[in-house]
Amino acid sequence: MIKIFSPDNLLEAQCLKDVLESHGIACHLGGSYLAGAVGELPATGLLALYVDDYDAGLAKEMIEDYLKASPVLEESDHIQEE
């Protein structure tokens, strides 16, 4: 496995892991159990996403696309002014 991304926080890490796995890319989230040790360890750089070498290119593209995406709001989510 190869490290492809260092998420900023556990929520982002889990979302990205779920995206990759939903597209059939096996992914390992490293460092998730270290979050409880913040204070003793550095606060950043603990998390990392790992995939098999042959999936690395596609996984990196998917993460880039995910991070560039804008939320899609349904019409019912917009506040209508009269």
C-alpha positions in Angstrom: 0.0 0.0 0.0 1.0 3.5 -0.7 0.2 6.8 1.1 -1.9 9.0 -1.2 -3.3 11.7 1.0 -3.1 13.3 4.5 -6.5 14.5 5.6 -6.9 17.5 7.9 -9.2 15.7 10.3 -10.9 12.4 11.1 -14.3 13.5 9.5 -12.6 14.4 6.2 -10.6 11.2 6.3 -13.6 9.0 6.8 -15.6 10.7 4.1 -12.7 10.2 1.6 -12.2 6.6 2.6 -16.0 6.0 2.1 -15.8 7.7 -1.4 -12.9 5.5 -2.5 -14.4 2.3 -1.1 -17.8 3.1 -2.8 -15.9 3.0 -6.1 -14.3 -0.4 -5.4 -10.9 1.0 -4.2 -9.6 -0.8 -1.0 -8.4 1.9 1.4 -6.7 1.9 4.8 -7.0 4.9 7.1 -3.9 5.1 9.2 -3.6 7.2 12.4 -7.3 7.3 13.3 -6.6 5.9 16.8 -4.0 8.5 17.5 -6.5 11.3 17.6 -7.0 10.6 21.3 -3.4 11.3 22.0 -3.4 14.9 20.8 -1.6 16.9 23.4 1.1 14.2 23.6 1.5 14.0 19.8 1.5 16.7 17.2 -2.0 17.9 16.4 -1.6 17.5 12.6 -0.1 15.0 10.2 -1.4 12.0 12.1 -3.9 10.8 9.5 -3.1 9.2 6.2 -5.1 7.3 3.5 -3.4 4.3 1.9 -4.4 2.3 -1.2 -2.8 -0.4 -3.3 -0.1 0.8 -5.7 -2.2 0.1 -8.8 -5.1 2.1 -7.5 -3.1 5.2 -6.5 -3.5 7.2 -9.7 -7.3 6.8 -9.8 -7.6 7.3 -6.0 -5.7 10.6 -6.2 -7.9 11.9 -9.0 -11.0 11.0 -7.1 -9.8 12.8 -4.0 -8.9 15.9 -6.0 -12.4 15.8 -7.6 -14.0 15.4 -4.2 -12.1 18.3 -2.7 -12.9 20.6 -5.7 -16.7 19.8 -5.7 -19.3 22.3 -4.6 -22.4 21.2 -2.7 -25.6 20.7 -4.7 -28.6 22.2 -3.2 -32.1 21.0 -4.1 -34.8 23.6 -4.8 -36.5 22.9 -1.5 -33.2 23.9 0.3 -33.3 27.4 -1.1 -35.0 30.1 0.9 -37.7 31.7 -1.3 -38.3 35.3 -0.9 -41.6 36.9 -1.9 
